[in-house]
Amino acid sequence: MEDRKPLIGHLAALSTITLWGTTYVATKFLLEDFSPVDILIFRFVIGYIVLWMVHPHVFPMRQRKEEILIAGAGLCGVTLYFLFENTALTYTMASNVGVIVSIAPLFTAILAYFFLGGKKLTVQFLLGFVVAMTGIFLIGYNGSFILKLNPLGDILAVLAAGVFAIYSIIMRKISKFNINTLAVTRRMFFYGLLFMLPTLLWMDFSADLSRLADMTNLFSMLFLGVGASAICYATWNWAVGVIGPVKTTIYIYLVPVVTIIGAALFLGERFTWVSAVGAGLTLAGLYLSGWKRKVKVQEQQG
């Protein structure tokens, strides 16, 4: 069984990314009847309940630093990230958001260099970033080079990528505390929901459950709450522990591919040759940046 763990780890990471890549499609469906904050609250309440059912154990706070970091992870990884992402979907296409948010690994690498003592960014890494940004521009306009689109949605997507990078740095520190992954994820969900409560004072939140009588809404919400939240956070963290953070993070590069295909199939969004080239450049740029760092690790180990 131990010999098969790496393979299972890769499959877990791939399965997680496949689900995460289609969350944009499910969210786009829900935005017909739910506001972004409605989706966020319902999604993580469901995820929190599921995690309680699976792991109904409470871990005590051992150090204040641990609790502060977990709270910070909830703020960045739940409240701000999904608020930016869901709101972006109201202004721009699902494929745009999927591609732009996929630059999060680049932001993470930059923050890791300054806050975690990571390796200095190489010329090849920066070249990869430029290639990826070129692809993002092509995807953003999806074949239309007349600058008529409101950039607000794309800016919000970039902010989502930025706060996810901060969340990644925080989670790397939390992983050193040796606390059960499900317990940490549940506590993080709790803080994410807690930080979301003040926004309900000025955002249009409705707790009306009758909207879930629509089977499309019900399936989409359960998909986000059970699959993309409770299950995916657990499988992703487990994969990191089995095959390492570098190999796991590379799978994030598949998100825009999954998103664009899903948006074309289920939302009727255009899939042009320009968007295909843009997606290819984005994936190539992201891989180029990550490949150099992985090679450096292998050289040092050798």
TORKOLTI-363562 format. One record per residue (C-alpha): residue number from 1; x, y, z. Coordinates in nm, 4 decimals. Each point is the difference from the previous one (the first is absolute). Layout:
<nodes>
<node pos="NUM" xx="X" yy="Y" zz="Z"/>
...
</nodes>
This chain:
<nodes>
<node pos="1" xx="0.0000" yy="0.0000" zz="0.0000"/>
<node pos="2" xx="0.2890" yy="0.2344" zz="0.0826"/>
<node pos="3" xx="0.1383" yy="-0.0473" zz="-0.3530"/>
<node pos="4" xx="-0.3319" yy="0.1136" zz="-0.1452"/>
<node pos="5" xx="-0.0301" yy="0.3120" zz="0.2155"/>
<node pos="6" xx="0.1765" yy="0.2332" zz="-0.2465"/>
<node pos="7" xx="-0.2320" yy="-0.1147" zz="-0.2807"/>
<node pos="8" xx="-0.3054" yy="0.0495" zz="0.2211"/>
<node pos="9" xx="0.1357" yy="0.3416" zz="0.0973"/>
<node pos="10" xx="0.0216" yy="0.1053" zz="-0.3656"/>
<node pos="11" xx="-0.3511" yy="-0.1300" zz="-0.0633"/>
<node pos="12" xx="-0.1278" yy="0.1916" zz="0.3046"/>
<node pos="13" xx="0.1579" yy="0.3227" zz="-0.1250"/>
<node pos="14" xx="-0.1342" yy="-0.0533" zz="-0.3520"/>
<node pos="15" xx="-0.3508" yy="-0.0772" zz="0.1290"/>
<node pos="16" xx="0.0062" yy="0.3078" zz="0.2221"/>
<node pos="17" xx="0.1004" yy="0.2271" zz="-0.2869"/>
<node pos="18" xx="-0.2674" yy="-0.1498" zz="-0.2257"/>
<node pos="19" xx="-0.2657" yy="0.0913" zz="0.2581"/>
<node pos="20" xx="0.1474" yy="0.3418" zz="0.0753"/>
<node pos="21" xx="0.0226" yy="0.0803" zz="-0.3696"/>
<node pos="22" xx="-0.3757" yy="-0.0505" zz="-0.0402"/>
<node pos="23" xx="-0.1012" yy="0.2043" zz="0.3068"/>
<node pos="24" xx="-0.0136" yy="0.3089" zz="-0.2212"/>
<node pos="25" xx="-0.2698" yy="-0.1657" zz="-0.2085"/>
<node pos="26" xx="-0.2072" yy="-0.1027" zz="0.3042"/>
<node pos="27" xx="0.0354" yy="0.3487" zz="0.1480"/>
<node pos="28" xx="-0.1083" yy="0.1592" zz="-0.3280"/>
<node pos="29" xx="-0.3195" yy="-0.2088" zz="0.0118"/>
<node pos="30" xx="-0.0690" yy="0.1023" zz="0.3602"/>
<node pos="31" xx="0.0506" yy="0.3702" zz="-0.0724"/>
<node pos="32" xx="-0.3339" yy="-0.0058" zz="-0.1805"/>
<node pos="33" xx="-0.1822" yy="-0.0287" zz="0.3372"/>
<node pos="34" xx="0.2689" yy="0.0595" zz="0.2649"/>
<node pos="35" xx="0.2249" yy="0.2954" zz="0.0749"/>
<node pos="36" xx="0.3751" yy="-0.0620" zz="0.0384"/>
<node pos="37" xx="-0.0247" yy="0.0230" zz="0.3778"/>
<node pos="38" xx="-0.2966" yy="-0.2417" zz="0.0009"/>
<node pos="39" xx="0.2106" yy="-0.2577" zz="-0.1823"/>
<node pos="40" xx="0.2946" yy="0.0527" zz="0.2317"/>
<node pos="41" xx="-0.2037" yy="-0.0406" zz="0.3200"/>
<node pos="42" xx="-0.2009" yy="-0.3012" zz="-0.1175"/>
<node pos="43" xx="0.3063" yy="-0.1706" zz="-0.1466"/>
<node pos="44" xx="0.2176" yy="0.0148" zz="0.3073"/>
<node pos="45" xx="-0.2790" yy="-0.0685" zz="0.2473"/>
<node pos="46" xx="-0.0604" yy="-0.3237" zz="-0.1894"/>
<node pos="47" xx="0.3736" yy="-0.0715" zz="-0.0053"/>
<node pos="48" xx="0.0323" yy="0.0737" zz="0.3713"/>
<node pos="49" xx="-0.2872" yy="-0.2354" zz="0.0865"/>
<node pos="50" xx="0.1441" yy="-0.2774" zz="-0.2164"/>
<node pos="51" xx="0.3413" yy="0.0314" zz="0.1652"/>
<node pos="52" xx="-0.1630" yy="-0.0152" zz="0.3450"/>
<node pos="53" xx="-0.1791" yy="-0.3202" zz="-0.1027"/>
<node pos="54" xx="0.3197" yy="-0.1572" zz="-0.1319"/>
<node pos="55" xx="0.2305" yy="0.1204" zz="0.2798"/>
<node pos="56" xx="-0.2063" yy="0.1042" zz="0.3073"/>
<node pos="57" xx="0.3052" yy="0.0568" zz="0.2197"/>
<node pos="58" xx="0.1080" yy="0.3356" zz="0.1426"/>
<node pos="59" xx="0.3691" yy="0.0829" zz="0.0298"/>
<node pos="60" xx="0.0967" yy="0.2508" zz="0.2714"/>
<node pos="61" xx="0.1953" yy="0.3133" zz="-0.0765"/>
<node pos="62" xx="0.3561" yy="-0.0673" zz="0.1122"/>
<node pos="63" xx="0.1535" yy="0.3329" zz="-0.0936"/>
<node pos="64" xx="-0.1531" yy="0.3343" zz="-0.0887"/>
<node pos="65" xx="0.2203" yy="0.0108" zz="-0.3100"/>
<node pos="66" xx="-0.1660" yy="-0.3151" zz="-0.1336"/>
<node pos="67" xx="-0.3491" yy="0.1446" zz="0.0406"/>
<node pos="68" xx="0.0975" yy="0.3307" zz="-0.1606"/>
<node pos="69" xx="0.1454" yy="-0.1777" zz="-0.3033"/>
<node pos="70" xx="-0.3067" yy="-0.2232" zz="-0.0387"/>
<node pos="71" xx="-0.2214" yy="0.3094" zz="0.0250"/>
<node pos="72" xx="0.2164" yy="0.1692" zz="-0.2646"/>
<node pos="73" xx="-0.0368" yy="-0.3051" zz="-0.2236"/>
<node pos="74" xx="-0.3769" yy="0.0229" zz="0.0393"/>
<node pos="75" xx="0.0007" yy="0.3698" zz="-0.0854"/>
<node pos="76" xx="0.2155" yy="-0.0382" zz="-0.3121"/>
<node pos="77" xx="-0.0861" yy="-0.3519" zz="-0.1182"/>
<node pos="78" xx="-0.3749" yy="0.0228" zz="0.0578"/>
<node pos="79" xx="-0.1392" yy="0.3504" zz="0.0543"/>
<node pos="80" xx="0.2104" yy="0.2190" zz="-0.2289"/>
<node pos="81" xx="0.0895" yy="-0.2578" zz="-0.2651"/>
<node pos="82" xx="-0.3512" yy="-0.1182" zz="-0.0714"/>
<node pos="83" xx="-0.1543" yy="0.3421" zz="0.0431"/>
<node pos="84" xx="0.2344" yy="0.1363" zz="-0.2678"/>
<node pos="85" xx="-0.0477" yy="-0.3069" zz="-0.2198"/>
<node pos="86" xx="-0.3801" yy="-0.0159" zz="0.0196"/>
<node pos="87" xx="-0.0357" yy="0.3734" zz="-0.0546"/>
<node pos="88" xx="0.2368" yy="-0.0179" zz="-0.2979"/>
<node pos="89" xx="-0.2331" yy="-0.2536" zz="-0.1593"/>
<node pos="90" xx="-0.2792" yy="0.2585" zz="-0.0024"/>
<node pos="91" xx="0.2112" yy="0.2306" zz="-0.2192"/>
<node pos="92" xx="0.2002" yy="-0.2323" zz="-0.2243"/>
<node pos="93" xx="-0.0111" yy="-0.3452" zz="-0.1557"/>
<node pos="94" xx="0.0680" yy="-0.3184" zz="0.1953"/>
<node pos="95" xx="0.2929" yy="-0.0834" zz="-0.2307"/>
<node pos="96" xx="0.1623" yy="0.3378" zz="0.0758"/>
<node pos="97" xx="-0.0191" yy="-0.0576" zz="0.3736"/>
<node pos="98" xx="0.1309" yy="-0.3559" zz="-0.0295"/>
<node pos="99" xx="0.3072" yy="0.1054" zz="-0.1961"/>
<node pos="100" xx="0.0838" yy="0.3128" zz="0.1980"/>
<node pos="101" xx="-0.0313" yy="-0.1670" zz="0.3409"/>
<node pos="102" xx="0.2408" yy="-0.2689" zz="-0.1235"/>
<node pos="103" xx="0.2880" yy="0.2490" zz="0.0296"/>
<node pos="104" xx="-0.0193" yy="-0.0473" zz="0.3780"/>
<node pos="105" xx="0.3076" yy="-0.2329" zz="-0.0001"/>
<node pos="106" xx="0.2101" yy="0.2855" zz="-0.1398"/>
<node pos="107" xx="-0.1125" yy="0.2365" zz="0.2748"/>
<node pos="108" xx="0.0633" yy="-0.2759" zz="0.2527"/>
<node pos="109" xx="0.3580" yy="-0.0472" zz="-0.1203"/>
<node pos="110" xx="0.0675" yy="0.3728" zz="0.0282"/>
<node pos="111" xx="-0.1417" yy="0.0181" zz="0.3538"/>
<node pos="112" xx="0.1891" yy="-0.3156" zz="0.0984"/>
<node pos="113" xx="0.3254" yy="0.1651" zz="-0.1030"/>
<node pos="114" xx="-0.0610" yy="0.2983" zz="0.2274"/>
<node pos="115" xx="-0.1768" yy="-0.1669" zz="0.2948"/>
<node pos="116" xx="0.1148" yy="-0.3628" zz="0.0033"/>
<node pos="117" xx="0.3588" yy="0.0348" zz="-0.1138"/>
<node pos="118" xx="-0.0715" yy="-0.1572" zz="-0.3369"/>
<node pos="119" xx="0.2411" yy="-0.0086" zz="-0.2906"/>
<node pos="120" xx="0.0686" yy="0.3159" zz="-0.2014"/>
<node pos="121" xx="-0.2198" yy="0.0383" zz="-0.3070"/>
<node pos="122" xx="0.1839" yy="-0.0996" zz="-0.3170"/>
<node pos="123" xx="-0.0125" yy="0.1525" zz="-0.3480"/>
<node pos="124" xx="-0.1829" yy="-0.3114" zz="-0.1204"/>
<node pos="125" xx="-0.2589" yy="0.0413" zz="0.2749"/>
<node pos="126" xx="-0.0654" yy="0.3614" zz="-0.1025"/>
<node pos="127" xx="-0.0114" yy="-0.0993" zz="-0.3665"/>
<node pos="128" xx="-0.2665" yy="-0.2531" zz="0.0868"/>
<node pos="129" xx="-0.1987" yy="0.2722" zz="0.1728"/>
<node pos="130" xx="0.0128" yy="0.2211" zz="-0.3127"/>
<node pos="131" xx="-0.1133" yy="-0.2907" zz="-0.2197"/>
<node pos="132" xx="-0.2855" yy="-0.0747" zz="0.2409"/>
<node pos="133" xx="-0.1137" yy="0.3632" zz="0.0074"/>
<node pos="134" xx="-0.0049" yy="0.0027" zz="-0.3813"/>
<node pos="135" xx="-0.2280" yy="-0.3014" zz="0.0062"/>
<node pos="136" xx="-0.2225" yy="0.1661" zz="0.2607"/>
<node pos="137" xx="-0.0427" yy="0.3037" zz="-0.2271"/>
<node pos="138" xx="-0.1071" yy="-0.2209" zz="-0.2903"/>
<node pos="139" xx="-0.2450" yy="-0.1950" zz="0.2151"/>
<node pos="140" xx="-0.1329" yy="0.3201" zz="0.1573"/>
<node pos="141" xx="-0.1244" yy="0.1309" zz="-0.3337"/>
<node pos="142" xx="-0.0814" yy="-0.3442" zz="-0.1414"/>
<node pos="143" xx="0.0602" yy="0.0966" zz="-0.3605"/>
<node pos="144" xx="-0.1318" yy="0.3569" zz="0.0209"/>
<node pos="145" xx="0.2777" yy="0.2577" zz="-0.0070"/>
<node pos="146" xx="-0.2370" yy="0.2967" zz="0.0315"/>
<node pos="147" xx="0.0506" yy="0.1229" zz="0.3559"/>
<node pos="148" xx="-0.3649" yy="0.0236" zz="0.1016"/>
<node pos="149" xx="0.0022" yy="-0.2291" zz="0.3042"/>
<node pos="150" xx="-0.0276" yy="0.1392" zz="0.3513"/>
<node pos="151" xx="0.3293" yy="-0.1037" zz="0.1676"/>
<node pos="152" xx="-0.1527" yy="-0.0127" zz="0.3493"/>
<node pos="153" xx="-0.0637" yy="-0.3746" zz="-0.0154"/>
<node pos="154" xx="0.3550" yy="-0.0757" zz="-0.1124"/>
<node pos="155" xx="0.1456" yy="0.2243" zz="0.2728"/>
<node pos="156" xx="-0.2053" yy="-0.1802" zz="0.2628"/>
<node pos="157" xx="0.1279" yy="-0.3316" zz="-0.1355"/>
<node pos="158" xx="0.3594" yy="0.1236" zz="0.0373"/>
<node pos="159" xx="-0.0757" yy="0.1017" zz="0.3600"/>
<node pos="160" xx="-0.1382" yy="-0.3496" zz="0.0598"/>
<node pos="161" xx="0.3276" yy="-0.1468" zz="-0.1266"/>
<node pos="162" xx="0.1945" yy="0.2327" zz="0.2311"/>
<node pos="163" xx="-0.1870" yy="-0.0910" zz="0.3177"/>
<node pos="164" xx="0.0236" yy="-0.3698" zz="-0.0910"/>
<node pos="165" xx="0.3770" yy="0.0433" zz="-0.0136"/>
<node pos="166" xx="-0.0057" yy="0.1519" zz="0.3488"/>
<node pos="167" xx="-0.2182" yy="-0.2899" zz="0.1148"/>
<node pos="168" xx="0.2557" yy="-0.2470" zz="-0.1418"/>
<node pos="169" xx="0.2815" yy="0.1630" zz="0.1982"/>
<node pos="170" xx="-0.2069" yy="-0.0148" zz="0.3194"/>
<node pos="171" xx="-0.0928" yy="-0.3659" zz="-0.0564"/>
<node pos="172" xx="0.3642" yy="-0.0895" zz="-0.0472"/>
<node pos="173" xx="0.0689" yy="0.1358" zz="0.3476"/>
<node pos="174" xx="-0.3047" yy="-0.1776" zz="0.1462"/>
<node pos="175" xx="0.1127" yy="-0.3333" zz="-0.1453"/>
<node pos="176" xx="0.2961" yy="0.0058" zz="0.2374"/>
<node pos="177" xx="-0.2318" yy="-0.0143" zz="0.3027"/>
<node pos="178" xx="-0.0873" yy="-0.3669" zz="-0.0663"/>
<node pos="179" xx="-0.3746" yy="0.0457" zz="0.0526"/>
<node pos="180" xx="-0.2611" yy="-0.2262" zz="-0.1636"/>
<node pos="181" xx="-0.0770" yy="0.1309" zz="-0.3476"/>
<node pos="182" xx="-0.3769" yy="-0.0390" zz="0.0294"/>
<node pos="183" xx="-0.0019" yy="0.1796" zz="0.3345"/>
<node pos="184" xx="0.2059" yy="0.2889" zz="-0.1378"/>
<node pos="185" xx="-0.2191" yy="0.0266" zz="-0.3098"/>
<node pos="186" xx="-0.3166" yy="0.0043" zz="0.2120"/>
<node pos="187" xx="0.1372" yy="0.2695" zz="0.2308"/>
<node pos="188" xx="0.1097" yy="0.1985" zz="-0.3055"/>
<node pos="189" xx="-0.3531" yy="-0.0236" zz="-0.1414"/>
<node pos="190" xx="-0.1354" yy="0.1271" zz="0.3335"/>
<node pos="191" xx="0.2196" yy="0.3103" zz="-0.0103"/>
<node pos="192" xx="-0.0780" yy="0.0554" zz="-0.3662"/>
<node pos="193" xx="-0.3708" yy="0.0074" zz="0.0767"/>
<node pos="194" xx="0.0575" yy="0.2159" zz="0.3076"/>
<node pos="195" xx="0.1883" yy="0.2630" zz="-0.2021"/>
<node pos="196" xx="-0.2760" yy="-0.0051" zz="-0.2579"/>
<node pos="197" xx="-0.2699" yy="0.0999" zz="0.2517"/>
<node pos="198" xx="0.0810" yy="0.3770" zz="0.0019"/>
<node pos="199" xx="-0.0421" yy="0.0148" zz="-0.3772"/>
<node pos="200" xx="-0.3622" yy="-0.1100" zz="0.0407"/>
<node pos="201" xx="-0.0770" yy="0.3485" zz="0.1348"/>
<node pos="202" xx="0.0461" yy="0.1584" zz="-0.3438"/>
<node pos="203" xx="-0.0135" yy="-0.2966" zz="-0.2383"/>
<node pos="204" xx="-0.3204" yy="-0.1485" zz="-0.1346"/>
<node pos="205" xx="-0.0120" yy="-0.3282" zz="0.1948"/>
<node pos="206" xx="-0.3116" yy="-0.2152" zz="0.0067"/>
<node pos="207" xx="-0.0441" yy="-0.3234" zz="0.1977"/>
<node pos="208" xx="-0.2973" yy="-0.1031" zz="-0.2140"/>
<node pos="209" xx="0.0285" yy="-0.3786" zz="-0.0392"/>
<node pos="210" xx="-0.2857" yy="-0.0212" zz="-0.2504"/>
<node pos="211" xx="0.2500" yy="0.0758" zz="-0.2771"/>
<node pos="212" xx="0.1535" yy="-0.3410" zz="0.0605"/>
<node pos="213" xx="-0.3249" yy="-0.1632" zz="-0.1106"/>
<node pos="214" xx="0.1334" yy="0.0493" zz="-0.3516"/>
<node pos="215" xx="0.2023" yy="-0.3146" zz="-0.0700"/>
<node pos="216" xx="0.2686" yy="0.1887" zz="-0.1917"/>
<node pos="217" xx="0.0505" yy="0.2325" zz="0.2965"/>
<node pos="218" xx="-0.0033" yy="-0.2877" zz="0.2490"/>
<node pos="219" xx="0.2502" yy="-0.2088" zz="-0.1943"/>
<node pos="220" xx="0.2289" yy="0.2974" zz="-0.0611"/>
<node pos="221" xx="-0.0029" yy="0.1027" zz="0.3669"/>
<node pos="222" xx="0.0645" yy="-0.3541" zz="0.1240"/>
<node pos="223" xx="0.2782" yy="-0.0308" zz="-0.2550"/>
<node pos="224" xx="0.1642" yy="0.3161" zz="0.1353"/>
<node pos="225" xx="-0.0596" yy="-0.0777" zz="0.3679"/>
<node pos="226" xx="0.0703" yy="-0.3734" zz="0.0196"/>
<node pos="227" xx="0.2238" yy="-0.0615" zz="-0.3004"/>
<node pos="228" xx="0.1949" yy="0.3180" zz="-0.0699"/>
<node pos="229" xx="0.0282" yy="0.1113" zz="0.3644"/>
<node pos="230" xx="-0.0019" yy="-0.2808" zz="0.2568"/>
<node pos="231" xx="0.1393" yy="-0.2797" zz="-0.2182"/>
<node pos="232" xx="0.2359" yy="0.1996" zz="-0.2220"/>
<node pos="233" xx="0.1742" yy="0.1845" zz="0.2810"/>
<node pos="234" xx="0.0626" yy="-0.3343" zz="0.1715"/>
<node pos="235" xx="0.1235" yy="-0.1845" zz="-0.3103"/>
<node pos="236" xx="0.2197" yy="0.2916" zz="-0.1041"/>
<node pos="237" xx="0.1694" yy="0.0213" zz="0.3392"/>
<node pos="238" xx="0.0455" yy="-0.3770" zz="0.0075"/>
<node pos="239" xx="0.1602" yy="0.0057" zz="-0.3447"/>
<node pos="240" xx="0.2427" yy="0.2691" zz="0.1157"/>
<node pos="241" xx="0.1073" yy="-0.2279" zz="0.2842"/>
<node pos="242" xx="0.0514" yy="-0.2993" zz="-0.2297"/>
<node pos="243" xx="0.1639" yy="0.1406" zz="-0.3156"/>
<node pos="244" xx="0.1166" yy="0.3380" zz="0.1308"/>
<node pos="245" xx="-0.1180" yy="0.3587" zz="-0.0574"/>
<node pos="246" xx="0.1951" yy="0.0567" zz="-0.3259"/>
<node pos="247" xx="-0.1408" yy="-0.2985" zz="-0.1876"/>
<node pos="248" xx="-0.3482" yy="0.0630" zz="0.1369"/>
<node pos="249" xx="-0.0015" yy="0.3691" zz="-0.0914"/>
<node pos="250" xx="0.0901" yy="-0.0787" zz="-0.3620"/>
<node pos="251" xx="-0.3485" yy="-0.1476" zz="-0.0405"/>
<node pos="252" xx="-0.1447" yy="0.3499" zz="0.0488"/>
<node pos="253" xx="0.1157" yy="0.0695" zz="-0.3548"/>
<node pos="254" xx="-0.2840" yy="-0.2236" zz="-0.1224"/>
<node pos="255" xx="-0.2703" yy="0.2245" zz="0.1527"/>
<node pos="256" xx="-0.0444" yy="0.2337" zz="-0.3018"/>
<node pos="257" xx="-0.0203" yy="-0.2958" zz="-0.2389"/>
<node pos="258" xx="-0.2738" yy="-0.1636" zz="0.2075"/>
<node pos="259" xx="-0.1799" yy="0.3322" zz="0.0466"/>
<node pos="260" xx="0.0002" yy="0.0984" zz="-0.3677"/>
<node pos="261" xx="-0.1278" yy="-0.3430" zz="-0.1048"/>
<node pos="262" xx="-0.2698" yy="0.0055" zz="0.2678"/>
<node pos="263" xx="-0.1059" yy="0.3561" zz="-0.0869"/>
<node pos="264" xx="-0.0301" yy="-0.0930" zz="-0.3673"/>
<node pos="265" xx="-0.1976" yy="-0.3175" zz="0.0678"/>
<node pos="266" xx="-0.2371" yy="0.1215" zz="0.2715"/>
<node pos="267" xx="-0.0145" yy="0.3791" zz="-0.0312"/>
<node pos="268" xx="0.0253" yy="0.0420" zz="-0.3746"/>
<node pos="269" xx="0.3005" yy="0.2320" zz="0.0263"/>
<node pos="270" xx="0.2060" yy="0.0369" zz="-0.3168"/>
<node pos="271" xx="0.3038" yy="-0.2206" zz="-0.0432"/>
<node pos="272" xx="0.2007" yy="0.1566" zz="-0.2829"/>
<node pos="273" xx="0.3439" yy="-0.0726" zz="-0.1355"/>
<node pos="274" xx="0.1197" yy="0.3149" zz="0.1780"/>
<node pos="275" xx="-0.1244" yy="-0.1269" zz="0.3353"/>
<node pos="276" xx="0.1630" yy="-0.3371" zz="-0.0706"/>
<node pos="277" xx="0.3347" yy="0.1659" zz="-0.0767"/>
<node pos="278" xx="-0.0374" yy="0.2213" zz="0.3085"/>
<node pos="279" xx="-0.0667" yy="-0.2996" zz="0.2222"/>
<node pos="280" xx="0.2986" yy="-0.1798" zz="-0.1486"/>
<node pos="281" xx="0.2294" yy="0.2975" zz="0.0622"/>
<node pos="282" xx="-0.1258" yy="0.0367" zz="0.3553"/>
<node pos="283" xx="0.0618" yy="-0.3655" zz="0.0780"/>
<node pos="284" xx="0.3404" yy="0.0098" zz="-0.1714"/>
<node pos="285" xx="0.1030" yy="0.3096" zz="0.1935"/>
<node pos="286" xx="-0.1076" yy="-0.1392" zz="0.3325"/>
<node pos="287" xx="0.1749" yy="-0.3302" zz="-0.0665"/>
<node pos="288" xx="0.3130" yy="0.1784" zz="-0.1178"/>
<node pos="289" xx="0.0188" yy="0.1918" zz="0.3272"/>
<node pos="290" xx="-0.0576" yy="-0.3103" zz="0.2122"/>
<node pos="291" xx="0.2230" yy="-0.2318" zz="-0.2034"/>
<node pos="292" xx="0.3174" yy="0.2003" zz="0.0663"/>
<node pos="293" xx="-0.0573" yy="-0.0009" zz="0.3748"/>
<node pos="294" xx="-0.0643" yy="-0.3739" zz="0.0003"/>
<node pos="295" xx="0.3213" yy="-0.0652" zz="-0.1906"/>
<node pos="296" xx="0.1956" yy="0.2058" zz="0.2526"/>
<node pos="297" xx="-0.1368" yy="-0.2143" zz="0.2839"/>
<node pos="298" xx="0.0983" yy="-0.3189" zz="-0.1825"/>
<node pos="299" xx="0.3510" yy="0.1333" zz="-0.0628"/>
<node pos="300" xx="0.0494" yy="0.0871" zz="0.3662"/>
<node pos="301" xx="-0.1281" yy="-0.3425" zz="0.1089"/>
<node pos="302" xx="0.2420" yy="-0.1659" zz="-0.2406"/>
</nodes>
